[in-house]
Amino acid sequence: MATRPVVDFTKIDFDDGWTRPDGAPEGVSVKVLAGALDHAVKRGKCTTLTRWRAGTEVSEAITHDYIEEVYVIAGALQWLDGAGSATAVEANSYVCRPAGVPHGPFRADEDYLAIEFCYYAE
């Protein structure tokens, strides 16, 4: 795994460089700020911005094989419990999930933006 490059303060282009992760619904996109995860060998670190457009929903729980830290910058996701109720995950919320912890399903009633730090345990 390559060493992370030094990135000095720079403006982030919010219009370009976003991609939809494999398996994610239309409306979910990420912009890699630094690093990469190598899922084949379960190594690496990655910092991304993640956004959901209003109206986007993931109807199943999500599970990762890496640690995920999320800080919500703007907007909110609704964490659905499957019984018809939801808990808002709003701006200034933070979570650190160990690998293998199911989370979701989620729905975005408004645009949502978060920074995510994902990494495999060393």
BAGURO-860305 format. One line per 5 residues: number of its first residue (from 0); their letters; for each residue y, z, x of N, C-alpha, C. Coordinates in steps of 0.02 Angstrom, whole numbers, plus 50000, padded with zeros to 5 digits. Atoms other than C-alpha are relative to their C-alpha. Layout:
NUM> A> Y/Z/X/Y/Z/X/Y/Z/X  ...
! end
This chain:
0> MATRP> 49941/50000/50043/50000/50000/50000/50061/50000/50045  49940/50007/49960/50168/49949/50071/50047/50059/49990  49949/49948/50004/50304/50074/50108/50055/49978/49952  49947/50016/50047/50438/50083/49976/50063/49982/50038  49939/50020/49966/50595/49991/50028/50058/50047/49984
5> VVDFT> 49939/49963/50012/50762/50077/50044/50042/49960/49952  49957/50033/50049/50869/50035/49893/50062/50042/49994  49937/49963/50005/51051/50086/49902/50026/49992/49929  49972/50006/50067/51157/50109/49747/50016/49928/49984  49989/50068/50022/51160/49947/49652/50003/49999/49924
10> KIDFD> 49997/50008/50073/51205/49892/49477/49934/49973/49975  50062/50024/50030/51055/49864/49365/50017/49946/49950  49991/50056/50047/51048/49697/49273/49957/50015/49939  50037/49984/50061/50999/49745/49096/49981/49938/49960  50016/50061/50036/50986/49563/49042/49941/49961/50030
15> DGWTR> 50051/50040/49965/50860/49496/49169/49950/50044/50036  50050/49965/49960/50700/49548/49255/49953/50046/49961  50043/49959/50042/50611/49631/49109/49936/49962/49986  50064/50032/50017/50427/49596/49076/49963/50044/49949  50041/49963/50048/50307/49645/48938/49934/50018/50034
20> PDGAP> 50063/49979/49969/50161/49748/49005/49940/49970/49962  50061/50025/50031/49986/49681/48972/49979/50046/49943  50023/49962/50057/49928/49736/48801/50054/50033/49958  49945/49969/50037/50099/49799/48747/50024/49953/49945  49975/50043/50054/50172/49737/48583/50067/49968/50020
25> EGVSV> 49934/50030/49993/50321/49621/48575/50051/50054/49985  49949/49948/50010/50475/49732/48591/49997/50055/50051  50005/49953/49945/50412/49838/48736/50007/49961/50064  49993/50033/49935/50471/49788/48909/50017/50051/50054  49987/49957/49942/50485/49863/49082/50037/49960/50053
30> KVLAG> 49965/50029/49942/50595/49831/49232/49983/50045/50059  50020/49962/49942/50522/49886/49398/50061/50011/50045  49945/49984/49955/50651/49976/49504/49975/50006/50072  50028/49992/49932/50538/50019/49652/49925/50013/49994  50070/49984/49993/50357/50028/49705/49954/49956/49958
35> ALDHA> 50052/50036/50037/50195/49968/49627/49939/50045/49994  50064/49966/50008/50032/50036/49561/49945/49950/50014  50059/50042/49988/49868/49965/49625/49943/50031/49960  50050/49971/50045/49750/49999/49480/49929/49993/50027  50068/50012/49974/49598/49929/49572/49978/50056/50046
40> VKRGK> 50018/49946/49952/49603/50064/49707/50031/50067/49981  49969/49939/50025/49700/50192/49605/50046/50033/50051  49950/49976/49952/49845/50209/49727/50068/49972/49981  49933/50026/50006/50031/50189/49726/50045/50042/49957  49947/49966/50038/50193/50245/49647/50046/49945/49974
45> CTTLT> 49957/50050/50030/50309/50151/49532/50053/50034/49957  49945/49977/50042/50479/50185/49454/50023/49942/49958  49980/50054/50045/50524/50083/49301/50050/50026/49948  49965/49989/50063/50647/50073/49160/49955/49971/49946  50041/50024/50056/50554/50056/48996/50043/50000/49938
50> RWRAG> 49962/50002/50062/50633/49998/48835/49956/49976/49943  50030/50021/50063/50574/49979/48658/50056/49977/49955  49951/50024/50049/50671/49876/48533/49985/50032/49932  50008/49972/50067/50700/49948/48360/49949/49959/49961  50051/50033/50041/50553/49908/48245/49934/49992/50036
55> TEVSE> 50063/50007/49962/50421/49911/48383/49955/50061/49986  50048/49946/50013/50263/50012/48350/49936/49988/50039  50067/49999/49969/50104/50055/48445/49958/50044/49955  50038/49964/50051/49973/50106/48318/49941/50040/50027  50055/49963/49969/49845/50177/48440/50027/50046/50055
60> AITHD> 49982/49957/49944/49855/50319/48566/49992/49960/50065  50000/50032/49934/49887/50264/48746/49972/50050/50050  50026/49957/49947/49794/50334/48897/50007/49963/50066  49992/50029/49933/49832/50302/49082/49954/50036/50049  50040/49968/49948/49728/50334/49237/50044/50026/50057
65> YIEEV> 49952/49976/49951/49885/50389/49331/50045/50052/49967  49952/49951/50024/50013/50528/49314/50063/49964/49978  49940/50032/50027/50165/50482/49210/50052/50053/49984  49943/49959/50018/50334/50567/49204/50050/49955/49965  49953/50039/50040/50459/50506/49074/50061/50042/49985
70> YVIAG> 49937/49969/50021/50642/50549/49050/50034/49950/49953  49969/50044/50050/50721/50477/48892/50075/49999/50011  49929/50009/49987/50893/50407/48929/50039/49991/49935  49963/50015/50062/50944/50340/48758/49951/49983/49944  50041/50017/50057/50876/50317/48583/49946/50052/49989
75> ALQWL> 50055/49954/50017/50716/50395/48518/49938/49961/49981  50064/50024/50026/50533/50362/48486/49976/50051/49949  50033/49956/50048/50441/50433/48337/49927/50006/50022  50069/49987/49981/50277/50513/48392/49963/50013/49935  50035/49998/50064/50162/50481/48244/49936/50041/50005
80> DGAGS> 50059/49957/49997/50027/50606/48202/49940/49973/49962  50056/50030/50037/49918/50491/48096/49994/50025/49929  50002/49973/50068/49947/50596/47941/50064/49985/49962  49939/50020/50035/50112/50516/47894/50063/50034/50023  49938/49968/49976/50232/50629/47987/50011/49981/50073
85> ATAVE> 49981/50020/49933/50323/50602/48151/50044/50053/50032  49956/49957/49961/50409/50701/48288/50044/49955/50043  49953/50041/49961/50565/50625/48367/49998/50021/50072  49993/49990/49928/50563/50607/48555/50067/49969/50019  49930/50023/49996/50750/50596/48586/50026/50001/50072
90> ANSYV> 49965/50000/49936/50871/50568/48730/50002/50070/50029  50001/49938/49961/50867/50704/48864/49935/50038/49993  50067/49971/50002/50682/50737/48832/49963/49979/50063  50040/50013/49939/50559/50745/48978/49929/50020/49986  50070/49982/50004/50371/50744/48990/49967/49982/50067
95> CRPAG> 50043/50016/49943/50246/50749/49134/49928/50004/49976  50068/50003/50025/50072/50692/49083/49951/49988/50057  50054/50014/49952/49918/50708/49193/49963/49937/49979  50042/50058/50015/49802/50559/49203/49951/50017/49945  50051/49991/50051/49689/50537/49053/50021/50034/49936
100> VPHGP> 49977/49965/50060/49797/50624/48923/50023/49948/49948  49979/50047/50052/49808/50522/48761/50069/50020/49972  49935/49987/50030/49983/50505/48689/50018/49941/49954  49985/50049/50050/50050/50413/48538/49954/50011/49940  49960/50062/50004/50047/50317/48427/50075/50015/49993
105> FRADE> 49927/49994/50001/50235/50285/48433/50031/49944/49959  49961/50051/50035/50366/50193/48333/50073/50009/50021  49929/49998/49984/50545/50149/48381/50039/49978/49939  49957/50016/50056/50663/50158/48234/50068/49976/50024  49939/50021/49968/50807/50125/48354/49983/49979/50071
110> DYLAI> 50013/50019/49930/50822/50050/48528/49990/50063/50041  50020/49943/49959/50747/50166/48659/49999/49978/50073  50000/50014/49928/50770/50174/48849/49979/50063/50037  50023/49943/49959/50679/50286/48973/49989/49977/50071  50021/50014/49931/50649/50297/49159/49933/50034/50008
115> EFCYY> 50067/49974/49991/50467/50321/49207/49982/50000/50074  50026/49993/49932/50390/50382/49368/49925/50006/49993  50072/50002/50007/50206/50336/49378/49969/50000/50069  50031/49995/49934/50090/50380/49521/49929/50027/49993  50068/49974/49995/49910/50412/49567/50002/50063/50043
120> AE> 50005/49939/49961/49864/50585/49631/49974/49984/50069  50023/50013/49930/49842/50590/49819/49954/50054/50025
! end
